[in-house]
Amino acid sequence: MFQEGAPDVAISGVDVWRATITRSDGQQGNEASRSEDATHWHVSGFPMGSKDYSLVLVGDLTCAAGGWFVGVTSTCMLLFRHPNQIDPDDLAEVNAATRRLAPWAANVLYDTAAARARSLVAASASCAIEVPLLTPVTHVTQIAPPPEQDDAAARESGSSE
């Protein structure tokens, strides 16, 4: 799959995992859920544990405006030139790869999520949400290591609680 001179990682498959739109202004008996008008964009990485696909990136777009809420989660699997390039059991390694690759894949993930969000908004009469055309600032979310791995990292760095 990888030609000479090509990058060592490729996006292999982009999809939508979740898409929803709803009124959020109390018309459904949930007045406490009304949030300020805002757009949020987050990308997270998760280990796959597969020989070829060791990382999946997940983009989560939420927009709220005029008493409406739309949320879409898009995903892409990453294929690496060298199998097992990321150890799925090493969360520090998964987090490092996520920090490095999330900004690289953010536009693909966002365009996928935003297109679905725009379709939902267009199909909802009176919905005032405007999904941004450009990718918003990408907030990268990392996986928290389990306590034993966190303790081991602290010991290695020489710090203690």
ZADO-1210 file (C-alpha; in nm, 4 decimals, padded with zeros to 6 digits):
<atoms>
<atom x="00.0000" y="00.0000" z="00.0000" code="MET" pos="1"/>
<atom x="00.2798" y="00.2430" z="00.0844" code="PHE" pos="2"/>
<atom x="00.4807" y="00.3667" z="-00.2110" code="GLN" pos="3"/>
<atom x="00.8391" y="00.4808" z="-00.1835" code="GLU" pos="4"/>
<atom x="00.8514" y="00.8325" z="-00.0431" code="GLY" pos="5"/>
<atom x="00.4961" y="00.8205" z="00.0948" code="ALA" pos="6"/>
<atom x="00.4334" y="00.9068" z="00.4619" code="PRO" pos="7"/>
<atom x="00.4542" y="00.6220" z="00.7142" code="ASP" pos="8"/>
<atom x="00.0866" y="00.6629" z="00.8112" code="VAL" pos="9"/>
<atom x="-00.2331" y="00.6810" z="00.6057" code="ALA" pos="10"/>
<atom x="-00.5975" y="00.7434" z="00.6821" code="ILE" pos="11"/>
<atom x="-00.7832" y="00.4262" z="00.5992" code="SER" pos="12"/>
<atom x="-01.1555" y="00.4736" z="00.6185" code="GLY" pos="13"/>
<atom x="-01.3521" y="00.7664" z="00.7590" code="VAL" pos="14"/>
<atom x="-01.7000" y="00.7200" z="00.9006" code="ASP" pos="15"/>
<atom x="-01.9642" y="00.8736" z="01.1269" code="VAL" pos="16"/>
<atom x="-02.0299" y="00.6884" z="01.4541" code="TRP" pos="17"/>
<atom x="-02.2987" y="00.9123" z="01.5978" code="ARG" pos="18"/>
<atom x="-02.5151" y="01.1984" z="01.4759" code="ALA" pos="19"/>
<atom x="-02.7972" y="01.3697" z="01.6629" code="THR" pos="20"/>
<atom x="-02.9939" y="01.6908" z="01.6622" code="ILE" pos="21"/>
<atom x="-03.2439" y="01.8022" z="01.9232" code="THR" pos="22"/>
<atom x="-03.4128" y="02.1021" z="02.0765" code="ARG" pos="23"/>
<atom x="-03.2300" y="02.2103" z="02.3899" code="SER" pos="24"/>
<atom x="-03.4412" y="02.5036" z="02.5031" code="ASP" pos="25"/>
<atom x="-03.6657" y="02.3263" z="02.7519" code="GLY" pos="26"/>
<atom x="-03.9399" y="02.2304" z="02.5062" code="GLN" pos="27"/>
<atom x="-03.8745" y="01.8686" z="02.5920" code="GLN" pos="28"/>
<atom x="-03.8972" y="01.9275" z="02.9672" code="GLY" pos="29"/>
<atom x="-03.5234" y="01.9628" z="03.0187" code="ASN" pos="30"/>
<atom x="-03.4731" y="02.3333" z="03.0882" code="GLU" pos="31"/>
<atom x="-03.1566" y="02.2760" z="03.2900" code="ALA" pos="32"/>
<atom x="-02.9809" y="02.1355" z="02.9815" code="SER" pos="33"/>
<atom x="-02.9795" y="02.4615" z="02.7879" code="ARG" pos="34"/>
<atom x="-02.6224" y="02.5637" z="02.7215" code="SER" pos="35"/>
<atom x="-02.4737" y="02.8742" z="02.5706" code="GLU" pos="36"/>
<atom x="-02.4464" y="02.8977" z="02.1950" code="ASP" pos="37"/>
<atom x="-02.1116" y="02.7423" z="02.1118" code="ALA" pos="38"/>
<atom x="-01.9147" y="02.5134" z="01.8836" code="THR" pos="39"/>
<atom x="-01.6716" y="02.2596" z="02.0281" code="HIS" pos="40"/>
<atom x="-01.4297" y="02.0325" z="01.8392" code="TRP" pos="41"/>
<atom x="-01.2265" y="01.7590" z="02.0122" code="HIS" pos="42"/>
<atom x="-01.0103" y="01.4774" z="01.8734" code="VAL" pos="43"/>
<atom x="-00.9111" y="01.1707" z="02.0765" code="SER" pos="44"/>
<atom x="-00.7028" y="00.8660" z="01.9942" code="GLY" pos="45"/>
<atom x="-00.7740" y="00.5117" z="02.1042" code="PHE" pos="46"/>
<atom x="-00.5668" y="00.1954" z="02.0644" code="PRO" pos="47"/>
<atom x="-00.7012" y="-00.0706" z="01.8318" code="MET" pos="48"/>
<atom x="-00.4748" y="-00.3635" z="01.9157" code="GLY" pos="49"/>
<atom x="-00.4847" y="-00.4777" z="01.5534" code="SER" pos="50"/>
<atom x="-00.1777" y="-00.5876" z="01.3551" code="LYS" pos="51"/>
<atom x="-00.2350" y="-00.3251" z="01.0852" code="ASP" pos="52"/>
<atom x="-00.4546" y="-00.0661" z="01.2554" code="TYR" pos="53"/>
<atom x="-00.3070" y="00.0304" z="01.5890" code="SER" pos="54"/>
<atom x="-00.4831" y="00.3666" z="01.6330" code="LEU" pos="55"/>
<atom x="-00.8262" y="00.5119" z="01.5655" code="VAL" pos="56"/>
<atom x="-00.8859" y="00.8859" z="01.5861" code="LEU" pos="57"/>
<atom x="-01.2282" y="01.0086" z="01.6965" code="VAL" pos="58"/>
<atom x="-01.3481" y="01.3632" z="01.6274" code="GLY" pos="59"/>
<atom x="-01.6394" y="01.4988" z="01.8284" code="ASP" pos="60"/>
<atom x="-01.8246" y="01.8083" z="01.7029" code="LEU" pos="61"/>
<atom x="-02.0945" y="01.9778" z="01.9068" code="THR" pos="62"/>
<atom x="-02.2786" y="02.2966" z="01.8157" code="CYS" pos="63"/>
<atom x="-02.5525" y="02.4740" z="02.0064" code="ALA" pos="64"/>
<atom x="-02.7479" y="02.7814" z="01.8989" code="ALA" pos="65"/>
<atom x="-03.0979" y="02.9218" z="01.9236" code="GLY" pos="66"/>
<atom x="-03.2229" y="02.6456" z="02.1513" code="GLY" pos="67"/>
<atom x="-03.0889" y="02.3638" z="01.9318" code="TRP" pos="68"/>
<atom x="-02.8053" y="02.1142" z="01.9773" code="PHE" pos="69"/>
<atom x="-02.6315" y="01.9068" z="01.7082" code="VAL" pos="70"/>
<atom x="-02.3574" y="01.6538" z="01.7795" code="GLY" pos="71"/>
<atom x="-02.1616" y="01.4346" z="01.5409" code="VAL" pos="72"/>
<atom x="-01.8761" y="01.1925" z="01.6063" code="THR" pos="73"/>
<atom x="-01.6527" y="01.0980" z="01.3139" code="SER" pos="74"/>
<atom x="-01.3744" y="00.8403" z="01.3112" code="THR" pos="75"/>
<atom x="-01.0767" y="00.7372" z="01.1030" code="CYS" pos="76"/>
<atom x="-00.8580" y="00.4323" z="01.1274" code="MET" pos="77"/>
<atom x="-00.4876" y="00.4893" z="01.0790" code="LEU" pos="78"/>
<atom x="-00.2816" y="00.2418" z="00.8805" code="LEU" pos="79"/>
<atom x="00.0928" y="00.2408" z="00.9529" code="PHE" pos="80"/>
<atom x="00.3704" y="00.1379" z="00.7164" code="ARG" pos="81"/>
<atom x="00.5350" y="-00.0625" z="00.9955" code="HIS" pos="82"/>
<atom x="00.2888" y="-00.2956" z="01.1743" code="PRO" pos="83"/>
<atom x="00.2697" y="-00.2548" z="01.5502" code="ASN" pos="84"/>
<atom x="00.4275" y="00.0908" z="01.5266" code="GLN" pos="85"/>
<atom x="00.2251" y="00.1873" z="01.8352" code="ILE" pos="86"/>
<atom x="00.1981" y="-00.0473" z="02.1318" code="ASP" pos="87"/>
<atom x="-00.1765" y="-00.0452" z="02.2190" code="PRO" pos="88"/>
<atom x="-00.0953" y="-00.1414" z="02.5803" code="ASP" pos="89"/>
<atom x="00.1340" y="00.1588" z="02.6312" code="ASP" pos="90"/>
<atom x="-00.1038" y="00.4490" z="02.6912" code="LEU" pos="91"/>
<atom x="00.1826" y="00.6995" z="02.7027" code="ALA" pos="92"/>
<atom x="00.2744" y="00.5883" z="02.3506" code="GLU" pos="93"/>
<atom x="-00.0907" y="00.6079" z="02.2383" code="VAL" pos="94"/>
<atom x="-00.1173" y="00.9594" z="02.3852" code="ASN" pos="95"/>
<atom x="00.2055" y="01.0703" z="02.2133" code="ALA" pos="96"/>
<atom x="00.0815" y="00.9392" z="01.8788" code="ALA" pos="97"/>
<atom x="-00.2548" y="01.1108" z="01.9352" code="THR" pos="98"/>
<atom x="-00.0854" y="01.4448" z="02.0097" code="ARG" pos="99"/>
<atom x="00.1232" y="01.4079" z="01.6932" code="ARG" pos="100"/>
<atom x="-00.1449" y="01.2794" z="01.4541" code="LEU" pos="101"/>
<atom x="-00.4693" y="01.4459" z="01.5726" code="ALA" pos="102"/>
<atom x="-00.3827" y="01.7879" z="01.4225" code="PRO" pos="103"/>
<atom x="-00.2787" y="01.6134" z="01.0984" code="TRP" pos="104"/>
<atom x="-00.6147" y="01.4316" z="01.0643" code="ALA" pos="105"/>
<atom x="-00.8355" y="01.7033" z="01.2177" code="ALA" pos="106"/>
<atom x="-00.9534" y="01.8544" z="00.8884" code="ASN" pos="107"/>
<atom x="-01.0637" y="01.5186" z="00.7445" code="VAL" pos="108"/>
<atom x="-01.2478" y="01.4297" z="01.0638" code="LEU" pos="109"/>
<atom x="-01.4043" y="01.7746" z="01.0927" code="TYR" pos="110"/>
<atom x="-01.5195" y="01.7884" z="00.7286" code="ASP" pos="111"/>
<atom x="-01.6880" y="01.4495" z="00.7730" code="THR" pos="112"/>
<atom x="-01.8606" y="01.5516" z="01.0968" code="ALA" pos="113"/>
<atom x="-01.9542" y="01.9003" z="00.9732" code="ALA" pos="114"/>
<atom x="-02.1117" y="01.7680" z="00.6520" code="ALA" pos="115"/>
<atom x="-02.3373" y="01.5354" z="00.8539" code="ARG" pos="116"/>
<atom x="-02.4197" y="01.8143" z="01.1017" code="ALA" pos="117"/>
<atom x="-02.5173" y="02.0477" z="00.8157" code="ARG" pos="118"/>
<atom x="-02.7476" y="01.7785" z="00.6747" code="SER" pos="119"/>
<atom x="-02.9201" y="01.7414" z="01.0113" code="LEU" pos="120"/>
<atom x="-02.9569" y="02.1191" z="01.0505" code="VAL" pos="121"/>
<atom x="-03.0959" y="02.1577" z="00.6984" code="ALA" pos="122"/>
<atom x="-03.3583" y="01.8917" z="00.7675" code="ALA" pos="123"/>
<atom x="-03.4735" y="02.0587" z="01.0906" code="SER" pos="124"/>
<atom x="-03.7143" y="02.3444" z="01.0354" code="ALA" pos="125"/>
<atom x="-03.6354" y="02.6553" z="01.2426" code="SER" pos="126"/>
<atom x="-03.2917" y="02.5286" z="01.3489" code="CYS" pos="127"/>
<atom x="-03.0584" y="02.8295" z="01.3663" code="ALA" pos="128"/>
<atom x="-02.7264" y="02.6467" z="01.3995" code="ILE" pos="129"/>
<atom x="-02.4532" y="02.7541" z="01.1600" code="GLU" pos="130"/>
<atom x="-02.1826" y="02.4885" z="01.1396" code="VAL" pos="131"/>
<atom x="-01.8480" y="02.6617" z="01.0715" code="PRO" pos="132"/>
<atom x="-01.6915" y="02.6051" z="00.7303" code="LEU" pos="133"/>
<atom x="-01.3365" y="02.6079" z="00.8646" code="LEU" pos="134"/>
<atom x="-01.2109" y="02.3568" z="01.1182" code="THR" pos="135"/>
<atom x="-01.2341" y="02.5127" z="01.4662" code="PRO" pos="136"/>
<atom x="-00.9416" y="02.4981" z="01.7058" code="VAL" pos="137"/>
<atom x="-00.8763" y="02.1302" z="01.7670" code="THR" pos="138"/>
<atom x="-00.8687" y="02.0268" z="02.1320" code="HIS" pos="139"/>
<atom x="-00.6768" y="01.7009" z="02.1664" code="VAL" pos="140"/>
<atom x="-00.8058" y="01.4724" z="02.4417" code="THR" pos="141"/>
<atom x="-00.5744" y="01.2066" z="02.5790" code="GLN" pos="142"/>
<atom x="-00.6467" y="00.8764" z="02.7488" code="ILE" pos="143"/>
<atom x="-00.5732" y="00.8818" z="03.1215" code="ALA" pos="144"/>
<atom x="-00.3302" y="00.6034" z="03.2120" code="PRO" pos="145"/>
<atom x="-00.4434" y="00.3478" z="03.4685" code="PRO" pos="146"/>
<atom x="-00.3104" y="00.4232" z="03.8207" code="PRO" pos="147"/>
<atom x="-00.0365" y="00.1592" z="03.8084" code="GLU" pos="148"/>
<atom x="00.1017" y="00.2976" z="03.4805" code="GLN" pos="149"/>
<atom x="00.0797" y="00.6537" z="03.6156" code="ASP" pos="150"/>
<atom x="00.2721" y="00.5470" z="03.9294" code="ASP" pos="151"/>
<atom x="00.5384" y="00.3751" z="03.7180" code="ALA" pos="152"/>
<atom x="00.5821" y="00.6888" z="03.5054" code="ALA" pos="153"/>
<atom x="00.6194" y="00.9008" z="03.8207" code="ALA" pos="154"/>
<atom x="00.8868" y="00.6628" z="03.9558" code="ARG" pos="155"/>
<atom x="01.0747" y="00.6715" z="03.6240" code="GLU" pos="156"/>
<atom x="01.0750" y="01.0521" z="03.6185" code="SER" pos="157"/>
<atom x="01.1927" y="01.0616" z="03.9810" code="GLY" pos="158"/>
<atom x="00.8853" y="01.2426" z="04.1144" code="SER" pos="159"/>
<atom x="00.6668" y="01.1294" z="04.3997" code="SER" pos="160"/>
<atom x="00.3371" y="01.2322" z="04.5529" code="GLU" pos="161"/>
</atoms>
